[in-house]
Each structure stands twice: as C-alpha cells, then as structure tokens.
Amino acid sequence: MKLTGDRELTKDCITQLLLRLWDKRASLPKVVNVRAYLVTCLRNELISEKRGQQSRMLNHSMFSTEAESAELPYEERLIKSQHEKAIQDRLKMAFTHLTDRQKELLQLKYYEGLDYNEIASLCNIKKRTAYNIIQTALHILKVHFLENEQQPGKGLARLIKYLPLLF
C-alpha cells in the first residue's frame, strides 16, 4: 500500500504474484527467508504494474493528441509539428550538457515515472541525492533550453513536458 496507495491494485498484484509463484513452484529456488522473498517479489510486481499503467496512460495521451491533431487543418498540423520539432532539437542540444548519471536519473523520473524513493533504492543512493541530481540536471537543461526562449515564464513546464520524448 505504501508503494501504490491503491488497495485494489495491491490486492490484484498479490493475487497475480501468488498465481505466478504457484505456476513456477517447481522451478523456484530454495528460500531461507520466505517473508523477505515474498515482500521483494510483491514490490517488484507492484513496480512493474505501475510502470505498465504509466506506459498505457502515456500511450493513451499520445493517441488522444494524435486524434486531436487529426482534426486540425493540414497547415496547423504542419506548423505544430515543426514547432515541436524545434523544441525537441533545442532540448536535445541542452541534453548534451548533462552527465550520464543525470541523464539516467531524468529517464527514471520522467520516462519511467518513478518517484524519488524508487529511484534512490534502484540506484543505491539516498533519496536526497537523487533529488539533488535531478534538480541540478533540470537547472542545467533550463539554462541551456531557455537561451533563446520567447516565452520565458512557460519554459520549465514546457521543458518537463517534452522530456519523455527524448528517451
């Protein structure tokens, strides 16, 4: 429940985990600490399910955007496409100023949708370190992305909006 906040999802994942363990009971390794093994398996199942949900929601939102753009006149779609391409190119250029670690944590945060606790445990770092690395990376991106920005107030929100397109 701490990972998801959704009681029904947690119940479904427990059921799926028990079914999967039953199906693979013959090939499972000997376990010394059964409770820890089950908790770890459940955590992995929950994380996997959350990622799947986020992926489905991203695909749905992309489909919705495509459906909206299908209704636009050709010229407007072309202009919108060119504008988004220009933003994406500027973002890619700004992205070259980041370290590999910063890129990795940004991908985990904005593409895979993990929170800071999950990122910290996955990367074997402290939550505060993950937060600091991501904030520093966003600052670097903001500085380089907004160099030629015409709408200064909306830059960071737009920057974060386009981050998933990079990965």
C-alpha positions as CSV (number, residue, x, y, z in Angstrom):
1,M,0.0,0.0,0.0
2,K,2.9,2.4,0.6
3,L,4.2,2.0,-2.9
4,T,0.9,2.4,-4.7
5,G,-1.7,3.9,-2.4
6,D,-4.2,1.8,-4.3
7,R,-5.8,-1.0,-2.3
8,E,-7.4,-2.7,-5.3
9,L,-4.1,-2.7,-7.3
10,T,-2.3,-4.1,-4.3
11,K,-4.8,-6.9,-4.0
12,D,-4.6,-7.7,-7.7
13,C,-0.8,-7.8,-7.6
14,I,-0.9,-10.1,-4.6
15,T,-3.2,-12.4,-6.5
16,Q,-1.0,-12.3,-9.6
17,L,2.1,-13.0,-7.5
18,L,0.6,-16.0,-5.8
19,L,-0.6,-17.4,-9.2
20,R,2.8,-16.8,-10.7
21,L,4.5,-18.5,-7.8
22,W,2.1,-21.4,-8.0
23,D,2.8,-21.9,-11.7
24,K,6.6,-21.8,-11.2
25,R,6.7,-23.7,-7.9
26,A,8.7,-26.5,-9.4
27,S,11.5,-24.2,-10.7
28,L,11.7,-21.8,-7.7
29,P,14.9,-21.7,-5.7
30,K,15.2,-22.7,-2.1
31,V,14.5,-19.6,0.0
32,V,15.8,-19.1,3.5
33,N,13.7,-16.1,4.5
34,V,10.3,-16.7,2.9
35,R,8.8,-13.4,4.2
36,A,11.5,-11.2,2.7
37,Y,11.4,-13.2,-0.6
38,L,7.6,-12.6,-0.8
39,V,7.8,-8.9,0.1
40,T,10.5,-8.4,-2.5
41,C,8.5,-10.3,-5.2
42,L,5.4,-8.2,-4.3
43,R,7.4,-5.0,-4.5
44,N,8.7,-5.9,-7.9
45,E,5.2,-6.9,-9.1
46,L,3.8,-3.6,-7.9
47,I,6.5,-1.6,-9.6
48,S,6.1,-3.5,-12.8
49,E,2.3,-2.9,-12.7
50,K,2.7,0.8,-12.0
51,R,5.2,1.1,-14.9
52,G,2.7,-0.7,-17.2
53,Q,-0.1,1.7,-16.1
54,Q,2.0,4.7,-16.8
55,S,3.0,3.4,-20.2
56,R,-0.6,2.7,-21.0
57,M,-1.6,6.2,-19.9
58,L,1.2,7.7,-21.9
59,N,0.1,5.8,-25.0
60,H,-3.5,6.9,-24.4
61,S,-2.5,10.5,-24.1
62,M,-0.4,10.3,-27.2
63,F,-3.4,8.7,-29.0
64,S,-5.6,11.5,-27.8
65,T,-3.1,14.1,-29.0
66,E,-3.0,12.3,-32.4
67,A,-6.8,12.3,-32.6
68,E,-6.9,16.0,-31.8
69,S,-4.3,16.7,-34.4
70,A,-6.2,14.7,-37.0
71,E,-9.0,17.2,-36.6
72,L,-6.7,20.2,-37.3
73,P,-6.3,21.6,-40.8
74,Y,-3.1,20.4,-42.6
75,E,-1.3,23.8,-42.2
76,E,-1.9,23.9,-38.5
77,R,-0.7,20.4,-38.0
78,L,2.4,21.2,-40.1
79,I,3.2,24.3,-38.0
80,K,2.6,22.4,-34.8
81,S,4.8,19.6,-35.9
82,Q,7.6,22.0,-36.9
83,H,7.3,23.9,-33.6
84,E,7.5,20.7,-31.6
85,K,10.5,19.5,-33.6
86,A,12.3,22.8,-33.0
87,I,11.6,22.5,-29.2
88,Q,12.8,18.9,-29.3
89,D,16.0,19.8,-31.1
90,R,16.7,22.6,-28.6
91,L,16.1,20.1,-25.8
92,K,18.4,17.6,-27.3
93,M,21.1,20.2,-27.6
94,A,20.6,21.2,-23.9
95,F,20.7,17.5,-23.0
96,T,24.3,17.2,-24.2
97,H,25.4,19.3,-21.3
98,L,24.3,16.6,-18.7
99,T,26.4,13.8,-17.2
100,D,25.4,10.2,-17.8
101,R,24.2,9.9,-14.2
102,Q,22.0,13.0,-14.6
103,K,20.5,11.5,-17.9
104,E,19.9,8.2,-16.2
105,L,18.0,9.7,-13.3
106,L,16.0,12.0,-15.5
107,Q,15.0,9.0,-17.5
108,L,13.9,7.1,-14.4
109,K,11.9,10.2,-13.2
110,Y,10.2,11.5,-16.3
111,Y,10.1,8.5,-18.7
112,E,9.6,5.6,-16.3
113,G,7.6,7.7,-13.8
114,L,9.4,6.6,-10.7
115,D,9.3,8.7,-7.6
116,Y,12.4,9.7,-5.6
117,N,12.2,6.8,-3.2
118,E,12.1,4.3,-6.0
119,I,15.0,6.0,-7.9
120,A,17.1,6.0,-4.7
121,S,16.6,2.4,-4.0
122,L,17.1,1.4,-7.6
123,C,20.4,3.4,-7.9
124,N,21.6,2.6,-4.4
125,I,21.7,6.2,-3.4
126,K,19.9,8.4,-0.8
127,K,16.6,10.0,-1.7
128,R,18.1,13.4,-1.1
129,T,21.0,12.6,-3.5
130,A,18.5,11.6,-6.2
131,Y,16.6,14.7,-5.7
132,N,19.7,16.9,-5.9
133,I,21.0,15.2,-9.1
134,I,17.6,15.6,-10.8
135,Q,17.2,19.2,-9.7
136,T,20.7,20.1,-10.9
137,A,20.1,18.4,-14.2
138,L,16.8,20.4,-14.6
139,H,18.6,23.6,-13.8
140,I,21.3,22.8,-16.5
141,L,18.6,22.0,-19.0
142,K,16.6,25.1,-18.1
143,V,19.6,27.3,-18.6
144,H,20.5,25.8,-22.0
145,F,17.0,25.2,-23.2
146,L,15.8,28.7,-22.4
147,E,18.7,30.6,-24.0
148,N,16.5,31.6,-27.0
149,E,13.1,31.1,-25.4
150,Q,10.5,33.6,-26.5
151,Q,8.1,32.8,-23.6
152,P,10.3,32.9,-20.5
153,G,7.6,32.1,-17.9
154,K,6.5,28.9,-19.5
155,G,9.9,27.4,-20.3
156,L,10.4,24.9,-17.4
157,A,6.9,23.5,-17.6
158,R,7.4,23.0,-21.4
159,L,10.8,21.5,-20.8
160,I,9.4,18.9,-18.4
161,K,6.5,18.2,-20.8
162,Y,8.9,17.3,-23.6
163,L,11.4,15.3,-21.5
164,P,9.7,11.9,-22.2
165,L,10.1,12.4,-26.0
166,L,13.9,12.2,-25.6
167,F,14.1,8.7,-24.2
